[in-house]
Amino acid sequence: MCDFTRKACSASDRSRRRGLRQAGWAAGKMGFPCEHGGSHSEDDIMKQDHPAAAVTIYHNPACGTSRNTLALIRGSGIEPQIVEYLKHPLGRARLVELIAAMGVPVREVLRRKGTSYDELKLDAPQWTDDQLIDFIVAQPILMNRPIVVTPHGARLCRPAESVLEILPRAPR
């Protein structure tokens, strides 16, 4: 039962469920974030028109790859929720959730070009994952982008075309 719509949600699409589980959105781990500030269970978002089935892009408009990814999402008929993470930095908990959902090492989320990465010597093996996450929270420019979250999973979309693998079907 969906707390948002107060209706039963369909759970028949196994591929969507598998993608969600791989992204960490299985029951008991974390709810799927929605634009209303809440979260929804896995069954809630199986329904294509459920409000929580939105696509979210963590976006930097100054980044060409981020702009291209946004254009590909829009070109598929989807208007994503856009989070300009430099204006609205992610909290530590949300950043940790995203990294877990993507299933990538923390170092893969670090951006080197145009940041203080080299100055801070972040490639040194001395830094733990927790310390690297703290650096990203303190300096959001260190987060590589764009990160896209859909009902099919979460991904650092470099190259931009990789977003096509996780987009839901376009609305009709």
C-alpha distance (Angstrom), angle and dihedral (degrees) to the residues before:
residue distance angle dihedral
M1 . . .
C2 3.78 . .
D3 3.79 115.6 .
F4 3.79 90.3 -154.1
T5 3.80 102.2 50.0
R6 3.83 97.6 22.2
K7 3.79 88.0 -136.3
A8 3.76 133.7 111.7
C9 3.80 111.7 -98.3
S10 3.79 124.2 -142.1
A11 3.78 116.0 -108.8
S12 3.80 99.5 -177.5
D13 3.79 101.0 108.0
R14 3.81 103.4 90.7
S15 3.79 95.7 -177.2
R16 3.80 90.9 57.7
R17 3.79 90.3 48.7
R18 3.81 91.3 49.8
G19 3.81 91.4 50.3
L20 3.78 90.7 50.0
R21 3.78 92.7 49.1
Q22 3.79 91.0 50.0
A23 3.79 88.1 51.0
G24 3.80 91.4 52.5
W25 3.80 98.2 -105.8
A26 3.79 96.5 123.2
A27 3.76 118.4 130.2
G28 3.76 111.2 -77.7
K29 3.81 96.1 22.0
M30 3.79 105.8 72.5
G31 3.75 138.3 -39.5
F32 3.77 122.9 -113.1
P33 3.81 107.4 -97.5
C34 3.77 117.3 -119.7
E35 3.78 134.3 -165.5
H36 3.79 90.2 -109.7
G37 3.80 90.5 69.3
G38 3.78 95.4 -107.9
S39 3.73 133.1 94.7
H40 3.77 134.1 -121.8
S41 3.77 133.9 -148.9
E42 3.79 123.6 -108.2
D43 3.81 92.2 -101.2
D44 3.81 91.0 52.6
I45 3.77 94.2 62.1
M46 3.78 97.7 45.6
K47 3.78 87.8 87.3
Q48 3.83 107.5 88.1
D49 3.81 95.4 -141.6
H50 3.79 96.0 45.4
P51 3.84 110.8 125.2
A52 3.80 90.6 -126.1
A53 3.83 90.8 60.1
A54 3.80 88.8 84.1
V55 3.76 124.6 132.1
T56 3.80 115.2 -123.5
I57 3.79 124.7 -161.8
Y58 3.79 122.1 -165.8
H59 3.77 94.8 -146.1
N60 3.79 142.3 -172.6
P61 3.82 108.6 -166.5
A62 3.82 90.3 -157.2
C63 3.83 90.7 62.4
G64 3.81 117.6 88.8
T65 3.81 93.7 -153.1
S66 3.79 90.3 50.8
R67 3.83 91.5 49.6
N68 3.82 91.0 47.9
T69 3.80 91.4 49.4
L70 3.80 90.8 50.4
A71 3.81 89.6 50.0
L72 3.82 91.1 51.6
I73 3.82 91.1 50.7
R74 3.79 91.8 49.3
G75 3.80 90.7 43.4
S76 3.80 88.5 58.8
G77 3.81 89.6 58.9
I78 3.79 97.9 -100.7
E79 3.79 125.6 121.5
P80 3.81 104.3 -153.5
Q81 3.75 130.1 -153.2
I82 3.81 102.8 -106.2
V83 3.78 119.5 -147.1
E84 3.79 111.9 -171.3
Y85 3.78 93.3 -155.7
L86 3.81 94.5 -167.5
K87 3.83 89.8 60.2
H88 3.81 94.0 36.3
P89 3.83 106.7 29.1
L90 3.77 119.4 -154.1
G91 3.76 118.2 -111.4
R92 3.77 119.1 -121.0
A93 3.81 93.7 -104.1
R94 3.81 93.4 52.3
L95 3.81 92.1 46.5
V96 3.81 90.6 51.6
E97 3.84 89.7 49.2
L98 3.81 91.5 51.2
I99 3.80 93.5 48.9
A100 3.81 90.6 49.0
A101 3.81 91.5 46.5
M102 3.80 90.9 52.1
G103 3.79 91.4 47.5
V104 3.80 92.8 -139.8
P105 3.80 132.0 129.1
V106 3.81 115.2 -96.2
R107 3.81 90.3 -116.2
E108 3.82 89.7 62.4
V109 3.81 89.4 61.4
L110 3.81 92.8 54.7
R111 3.79 117.6 101.1
R112 3.78 117.7 -146.0
K113 3.81 105.1 179.9
G114 3.81 115.2 84.0
T115 3.81 94.3 3.3
S116 3.79 140.7 93.8
Y117 3.83 90.2 -99.6
D118 3.83 95.2 116.3
E119 3.80 94.0 39.5
L120 3.82 90.0 53.6
K121 3.82 90.8 43.2
L122 3.79 90.7 -130.6
D123 3.78 91.6 167.3
A124 3.83 89.1 69.4
P125 3.80 112.2 111.7
Q126 3.81 90.3 -132.4
W127 3.82 92.1 82.8
T128 3.80 116.3 92.1
D129 3.80 122.1 -147.1
D130 3.81 89.6 -105.9
Q131 3.80 91.1 53.5
L132 3.81 92.0 47.7
I133 3.82 90.1 50.7
D134 3.81 88.6 51.2
F135 3.82 89.5 53.8
I136 3.82 91.0 51.7
V137 3.81 91.9 48.5
A138 3.82 90.9 49.1
Q139 3.83 93.1 44.5
P140 3.84 110.0 26.6
I141 3.82 91.1 -174.0
L142 3.82 85.4 74.6
M143 3.82 90.2 69.6
N144 3.77 112.9 97.5
R145 3.78 114.7 -129.4
P146 2.87 158.6 -90.1
I147 3.77 104.9 19.5
V148 3.80 113.7 -177.2
V149 3.79 125.3 -164.8
T150 3.82 120.9 -164.2
P151 3.79 135.3 158.0
H152 3.83 85.2 -93.7
G153 3.80 95.7 57.6
A154 3.78 145.2 -75.0
R155 3.77 126.2 -79.3
L156 3.78 143.9 173.2
C157 3.81 95.6 -124.5
R158 3.77 103.8 -142.7
P159 2.97 109.4 163.2
A160 3.79 96.7 34.4
E161 3.81 92.9 -129.8
S162 3.81 90.6 67.0
V163 3.82 87.7 78.5
L164 3.82 89.2 73.0
E165 3.82 89.9 70.2
I166 3.82 93.1 63.2
L167 3.80 103.1 35.4
P168 3.80 118.0 114.0
R169 3.76 118.3 -126.4
A170 3.78 112.1 -74.2
P171 3.80 116.3 -99.1
R172 3.81 115.2 -102.4
